[in-house]
Amino acid sequence: MTERNLPPLEQGLTAAAVQQRLAAGLHNEPLPPLTRSVQQIFRDNLLTLFNLINVLLGALVFMTGSYKNLLFLFVVIMNTAIGIFQEIRAKRQVDKLTILSAAKMTVIRDGKKVSVDQADLVQDDLISVTRGDQIPVDVLVRETTGLEVDESQITGESEPIIKGNGDELISGSVLLGGHGIVQATVVGHGSYIKQLARSAKSDHRTPSQLLTIINRIIKILTFTIIPLGAGLFISTLMRGTGQNRAILGTVAAMVGMIPEGLVLLTSVALAAGAFTLGRHQVLVRELPAIEALARVDILCLDKTGTITSGDLKFERIEPWADVAAGAVQTTLAKLVSAINDDNETAQAIQSGLVKPAVTPDEVMPFSSGRKWSGASFDGQAYVLGAPEFIFREVSPALQQRIQQLAQQGFRVLVLAKVAKLTTPKPMTPEALGLVLITDELRPNAQATFGFFAKQDVALKVISGDNPVTVASIAKRAGIAGADQLIDMSQVGTEPDYDQLVATYNVFGRVTPQQKAGLIKAYQTAGHTVAMTGDGVNDLLAMRQSDCSIAMASGSEATKSLADFVLLDSNFDAMIQVLNEGRRVINNIERVAALYLIKTMYSVALTVIFIFMSHSYPFEPIQLTPISSLMVGIPTFFLALQPDYTRITSRFMKQVMEIAVPAAIAVVGYIMVIDLLGAEFNLNFATTSTLSVLLTGIISLNALLIAARPLNRFKIGLVALMGTLFVMAFLFAGKVFSLVNLLDWHLALFYLPLILSAYPVFILLQNGLGRRVLSKIRWK
């Protein structure tokens, strides 16, 4: 690298130099957006296999000249339009929040420190970096007293690496400790960040259970619809039925098999959930994460920023071993000044002491894994940090005093003189004093944690601080099981994580690797785990968790990794996040069965009528009142209802208890109607009208059961749908190809069938549905 590529540290690039590099294309590029483009949204919603099938079916109906039977296409178009609208609305909300939470970088230009977007970085920019930053471009270290770097995203090695002046850093690296000035060497497409953007979260997420089931259903239907439709069409023609009747019957069967509304409802509900959370200042980075959080039954908390406010205050220093108080305080002030860290603890101590000018000989910045920092100056080395990680064995007297102070809620650090700065522990430490830090409880902590307890979400505290201090604060916050605590620095190199998570609720002195181990143990025990964090010490645990939540005030690395970012750093917003997730998933699971009823009976009827002597019992237009009034319209209203109960994976249960009995009842009644038609010489218009009537009645019963627990709104909704369904027969019979039911001869057929529909459905539900469920559970 030539001299002209090394801008002065105090000056940085000039405005003219920045413009030259921008003109030459030597600038960085923004990370890929979190959301799809409007063009992609239109394409992915319009160009689907089911839409293609619907268009082809519409073309066949058009050939028959029965244009009113094209009404099903209007429903498809409306469904697609609603899906596009909701996703674009959610996209705009997420994009707006993304801009607000976008990481800024501090660069030196024209002798001043300025904040710029990552996309505005240019080659040779001097960037000021500190603990918690994620390097956005490839850089060269120009000035530092020591940087501790996590390059695991690139190398796969979890051990931190120390970098000094002249060393190179690859984009995607995370600073675990220290600060300094680095120079951008490779920006834009040439840097590793393009390949590494969000790589930490690309593979570790558990896929959405609900979407997996729905996609599996759609995949099966994809290989079922076309051959069944072809078989029905050919068999109908072979029976001598006219081509138009064969086309209309086949189209009705295939349209009935497509649960297009189910896919739409799921995507719309998730998009609407992201939009709602955005209004509460919560950025949702992945829509399936809403479902993951809804299923969470264990929430792991870091103490700082969640239980406590994170505003640390230096209380006092307590001399140890007859060392003069003034000398200890002076040594502490020099050490903090020499290390020159900018983490919360260092800032709290600096604000309570004067900052003398010190030129250190060696510096070891604070590390979450090491849990201490140190420096050598004036011919002597000193360290500051957690006593368990400084001393090989803490003396009983010192341990007793630390415990006493921790029980009072103090965070206790040890200032020690050492022979040499070595890792993982310094050489021959000698305690000089105890540094006391206080951290206030968040104002609404008790109410927030009380809410989670009522929602069957177990709270676990995983912190790097003294377990006694953490337990004391957890108890004040009302977290259950706060007395069950353990010091993770005492569990050895290969702890039994399964036993630990089964026994304890508060974990102190936890290293980043141990945090990830604890999360994995909870998952092994069958739990869905969410992890909250704001610092680099939480990165490994957040990657391991099923769902991760970061504070906007936290490090850029944690924010780039998290599924949710609380933009105002208010943990109370988690109440809204959990509620919204549960509302979305509970409602989708409840109403999904209604969509699958039509799919199930359509598949069954298609198979049956391939071998029957009569035509398929429906025309496409006749399915419209059922699809819209018994499924489409009410499910969109039900999907917006509050339901914050714990997720219990009810999808298959709802299908077996509602969809299967209802589908069997529909098929059974249509077979009875077909027999009655043959016995009493009823024409197709009459038997198809009766089939529509009974199918609608059974679907109405299923809707009533799916809407439980009932309230005035739900009762009114079901009653309204039933009324509109009856009105469709009375006032729009010709539109939907339905005969007039106001005929007492016809009433002799349909009244007994209507009166028997509910008891038969309930009988099937209590018998068949529960028997199938018990077999599923037994398997």
Secondary structure, DSSP 8 states (H G I E B T S, - for coil): --GGGS--TTT-B-HHHHHHHHHTT-B------SS--HHHHHHHHHS-HHHHHHHHHHHHHHHHT-GGGGHHHHHHHHHHHHHHHHHHHHHHHHHHHHHHH--EEEEEETTEEEEEEGGG-BTT-EEEEETT-B--SEEEEEEES-EEEE-HHHH---S-EEE-TT-EE-TT-EEEE-EEEEEEEE-GGGSTHHHHTTGGGSSSS---HHHHHHHHHHHHHHHHHHHHHHHHHHHHHHTT--HHHHHHHHHHHHHHH--HHHHHHHHHHHHHHHHHHHHTTEEES-THHHHHHHT--EEEE-TBTTTEEEEEEEEEEEE-TT--HHHHHHHHHHHHHHH---SHHHHHHHHHS-------SEEE---TTT-EEEEEETTEEEEEE-HHHH-SS--HHHHHHHHHHHHTT-EEEEEEEESB--SSS-BS-EEEEEEEEEEEE-TTHHHHHHHHHHTT-EEEEE-SS-HHHHHHHHHHTT-TTTT-EEEGGGS-SS--HHHHHHH-SEEES--HHHHHHHHHHHHHTT--EEEEE-SGGGHHHHHHSSEEEEETTS-HHHHHH-SEEETT--TTHHHHHHHHHHHHHHHHHHHHHHHHHHHHHHHHHHHHHHSSSS--S--GGGGHHIIIIIIIHHHHHHTTS---S-----HHHHIIIIIHHHHHHHHHHHHHHHHHHHHHT--HHHHHHHHHHHHHHHHHHHHHHHT-S--HHHHHHHHHHHHHHHHHHHHSTTTTT------HHHHHHHHHHHHHHHHHHHHHIIIIIHHHHHHHHH-
